[in-house]
């Protein structure tokens, strides 16, 4: 599958999770539920993937972790906040650059309107 097809599947799974659980839970709950749904759909999903930072010739493992990596192509960053901030968008874009992935989805489950809280972020796609 290509990034766009995976993105479509992630969106569908996110709506299923949201419709079942609703808003107001911890990010970790949505992460596990979304991972479950995507695996049920046949996707390979890794969670809490370490994101090393390279500075010069030094590789630092400083504790950055992306929430989900789907089919080794699409990064999913999950939030459960009142409002998505610019820093959340920048965080995902930085993860995409460091991992050399092209597409990421920023999903905020703590909302009354999930559709407007799934943000697609691209890195040279």
N, C-alpha and C positions, 0 to 999 in steps of 0.2 A: 504494500500500500504506500501511497505517497502521503506527504504531510497533510495536504488538504483533505484527503479521505479520512485520515486518522483524526484530524481536527473535528470533522463532522461527527465521527463516532464518539469522541470525547464529549462533545456538546450534548448529544443524545443521552449518554450515560449520566451526565451532570444533571439534566432535567429529570431523569428517573430518580436519582438520589434526592434531589431537591423536593420533588413531589411526594416522595415517601417520608423524608425526615423533616422537611421544613427548615426555616431559618433559626438561628440562635444557638447552635451547638458549637463545640470546639472544632477548630480546623482539623485536628487529628481524626475526628469522627468522619468528616466528609472525605478525608484522604483515604481512609480504609474502605469506606463504602464505594467511592469512585473506583478505587483499584479493583475491588471485587467485581463491580459491574463490567469494567473493561476486560478483565480476565474471563468473565463469563462469555464475552463477545469474541474471545479468541485472541485478544491482544496480549503481547508480552509487556508487563508493567513492572517497573522497578520503583521503589519508593525510598525517600531520604538518600538520594544519590549524592555522594561527595563531589563538590565542585572545587578543584584545586585552583589556586591563583598563581599565575606565572608572572614573575617580575624579573626582567633581565634573564639570567640563566638560573634563577632560583625558583623552585616550585614549592609553594607554601600550602600546607593543609591547615587552613585557619578556621575550619568548622562551617563553611558554607555548604548548605544542603538544599538541593532542589526537591520539591515535594514528590512529583511523579515524572518518570520518563517512559513514554509510551512507544513501543516498537523501536526503541533507540533513535527516534526521530523527532518526537514532539515533547516539549517540556511543558508541564502543567504546574502552575503555582496556585495554591489554594489559599484563600483568605476567608475569614469570618469576622469582618469589621463593619462598622457603621458606614464608612465611606472609603472607597478606594482613593488613595493618594498618589500623587505623581511619583513618589519614592517607590511605590509598589510596581509601577510600570518600569521604572529604571532598574529595579532589582531583577525583574524577569529578563529585560534586555541584556543586562550584564551577565546573567546566567547563560543566555543564548550565545553571547560572544565568547565566554570562557569555555563553553562546551562545544563550540563550533556547530551548534544546531541552528536550523533556519526558522523554525516556527515554535511559538509558545502561546499558551492560553493562560490568562490570569482570570481566575474564577472567584468571585465573592459570593459565598452562600448566605451571608447574613443580610438578606434583602427581601423586599416584597416583590421584586421584579428581576428574576434571574437573567432573563434575556438581555437586559441592559447592563448586566454585571459579568458578562463573559467577554473579555477583551482579547483580541487577537493581536499578537505582537510578532513582527517579522524581523529577521536578521539576514539581509541579502537574499531573500527568497525570490 
